[in-house]
Amino acid sequence: MQVLKRMLMAGLPLAALASTMAATGPARAKSVAAKPVWATGTFVFADLCTATESGERAGRRITLRRSPTGDVLVYETASQSAQAESLTLDDDTKTLSFLVGGERGHVAFRGTLATDALVGTVEDETGAYPLRLRRVLRSHAHEACPPDVTGSIGTRR
C-alpha cells in the first residue's frame, strides 16, 4: 500500500501503476504455487494394530518430521523403534529412501510419498517385499488387525 501511495504522490501515470501491479501480481501467485507441499510438519504412515487371538502388536509405523533444520525419520514395528541412519527425500519427485539399523538388523526402504500413503519396497535380512502404509492422523495400534493380511502386517517384522 505504501508503494501505491508513493507512486501516486510522485505523479506517475496510471498506466505505469497498472503495469507495475500486473507485473507483481502473477509473480506473487507463482511464488506461492512453487512452495513444496511437504515443506514442514509431521507425517505418519502406519498399519499398526493388535492381533485379536494373541493380543500382540503387528505392523509398522513410519514417522517423518520435516523442518527447516532437517528431516528426521523414525521407523517402528511392534518390537523395534529406531531413527533412520541415512535419509534421502527428493521434494520434486517425492522419492524417499532410508536405512535403519538396530539390534534386530538393518531395514532399507525406497519408495514414494503421497498425501494419502507411503508406497515402496522394504528390504531386510529376510529379503525384499512391497510395502504400502496409509497416512494416519492418530495411532490405531490398539485396534484389532483386519482379517485379511495386507501391507506389512503378517509374519515379517
C-alpha positions as MATLAB code, in Angstrom:
seq = 'MQVLKRMLMAGLPLAALASTMAATGPARAKSVAAKPVWATGTFVFADLCTATESGERAGRRITLRRSPTGDVLVYETASQSAQAESLTLDDDTKTLSFLVGGERGHVAFRGTLATDALVGTVEDETGAYPLRLRRVLRSHAHEACPPDVTGSIGTRR';
ca = [
       0.000    0.000    0.000;
       2.899    2.354    0.783;
       4.318    1.793   -2.722;
       0.954    2.702   -4.238;
       0.795    5.968   -2.237;
       4.366    6.901   -3.219;
       3.667    6.245   -6.893;
       0.511    8.350   -6.835;
       2.244   11.182   -4.959;
       5.133   11.106   -7.450;
       2.639   11.742  -10.217;
       3.264    8.524  -12.127;
       0.711    7.868  -14.838;
      -1.940    5.277  -14.072;
      -0.642    3.109  -16.953;
       2.729    2.787  -15.193;
       0.951    1.973  -11.957;
      -1.208   -0.687  -13.663;
       1.784   -2.308  -15.366;
       3.676   -2.403  -12.058;
       0.753   -4.048  -10.303;
       0.259   -6.520  -13.162;
       3.936   -7.465  -13.048;
       3.910   -8.141   -9.313;
       0.536   -9.940   -9.202;
       1.400  -13.074  -11.248;
       4.919  -13.257   -9.761;
       3.474  -13.335   -6.279;
       0.989  -16.061   -7.235;
       3.756  -18.056   -8.910;
       5.992  -17.941   -5.817;
       3.147  -19.160   -3.612;
       2.391  -22.043   -6.001;
       6.072  -23.029   -6.087;
       6.138  -23.907   -2.368;
       6.616  -27.633   -1.826;
       3.620  -29.446   -0.354;
       5.846  -31.337    2.115;
       7.656  -28.265    3.457;
       7.355  -28.823    7.226;
       5.346  -30.880    9.667;
       4.962  -34.399   10.961;
       3.722  -37.095    8.602;
       2.760  -40.529    9.969;
       2.235  -43.617    7.815;
       1.147  -46.772    9.657;
      -0.700  -50.063    9.749;
      -0.123  -50.865   13.423;
      -2.815  -52.987   15.045;
      -3.363  -55.666   17.699;
      -3.858  -59.338   16.817;
      -7.198  -60.457   18.253;
      -6.086  -64.011   19.118;
      -2.772  -63.262   20.852;
      -3.093  -59.604   21.797;
       0.321  -58.920   20.217;
       1.031  -55.809   18.203;
       1.611  -56.173   14.456;
       2.533  -53.887   11.575;
       4.749  -50.830   11.447;
       4.756  -47.046   11.658;
       6.989  -44.585    9.818;
       7.055  -41.047   11.193;
       8.672  -38.316    9.106;
       9.333  -34.970   10.797;
      10.246  -32.198    8.377;
      11.633  -28.860    9.480;
      13.902  -26.155    8.071;
      16.723  -27.539   10.241;
      16.469  -31.026    8.697;
      14.381  -34.158    8.308;
      14.128  -36.939   10.905;
      12.541  -40.330   10.300;
      11.580  -42.883   12.955;
      10.827  -46.467   11.926;
       8.753  -48.565   14.343;
       7.497  -52.126   14.464;
       5.823  -53.978   17.306;
       9.260  -54.868   18.694;
      11.593  -52.161   17.366;
      11.900  -48.394   17.206;
      14.877  -46.678   15.590;
      15.802  -43.400   13.957;
      16.990  -43.609   10.350;
      20.770  -43.569    9.953;
      20.522  -42.209    6.432;
      17.562  -40.451    4.853;
      17.067  -39.066    1.358;
      13.941  -37.206    0.299;
      13.504  -35.541   -3.083;
      10.856  -32.803   -2.850;
      10.272  -32.756   -6.617;
       9.688  -36.480   -7.173;
       8.566  -37.293   -3.581;
      11.041  -40.204   -3.600;
      12.019  -41.364   -0.113;
      14.773  -43.769    0.884;
      16.172  -44.578    4.305;
      18.275  -47.073    6.211;
      17.564  -48.099    9.799;
      19.870  -50.256   11.896;
      19.422  -51.881   15.230;
      19.880  -54.968   17.301;
      17.428  -56.823   15.037;
      19.324  -55.982   11.834;
      19.125  -53.362    9.109;
      15.993  -52.294    7.262;
      16.171  -50.336    3.990;
      13.265  -48.624    2.245;
      12.854  -46.979   -1.154;
       9.540  -45.585   -2.314;
       7.302  -42.606   -2.898;
       5.406  -40.280   -0.569;
       1.874  -39.266   -1.422;
      -0.601  -37.237    0.582;
      -2.528  -40.403    1.467;
       0.100  -43.189    1.557;
       3.721  -44.268    1.533;
       4.395  -46.899   -1.146;
       7.627  -48.714   -1.887;
       9.892  -51.659   -1.160;
      11.353  -52.715    2.177;
      14.443  -54.880    2.365;
      15.714  -56.662    5.469;
      17.598  -59.885    6.224;
      14.572  -61.920    5.052;
      14.519  -60.295    1.598;
      12.693  -57.528   -0.269;
       8.923  -57.074   -0.273;
       6.366  -54.375   -1.160;
       5.040  -52.024    1.486;
       2.056  -49.690    1.442;
       1.244  -47.683    4.542;
      -1.655  -45.278    4.635;
      -1.227  -41.852    6.173;
      -2.870  -41.668    9.587;
      -3.693  -38.836   11.937;
      -3.772  -40.918   15.116;
      -2.475  -44.253   16.355;
      -4.506  -47.361   15.547;
      -2.203  -49.745   17.420;
      -4.918  -50.627   19.948;
      -7.435  -51.562   17.235;
      -7.870  -55.165   16.055;
      -5.942  -56.244   12.962;
      -8.121  -56.818    9.901;
      -8.838  -60.429    8.969;
      -7.235  -60.042    5.531;
      -3.485  -59.579    5.917;
      -2.101  -56.901    3.579;
       0.657  -54.318    3.628;
       3.287  -55.081    6.234;
       1.102  -56.929    8.748;
       1.944  -60.604    8.970;
       4.980  -62.729    9.599;
       7.537  -60.100    8.611;
       8.798  -57.732   11.279;
];
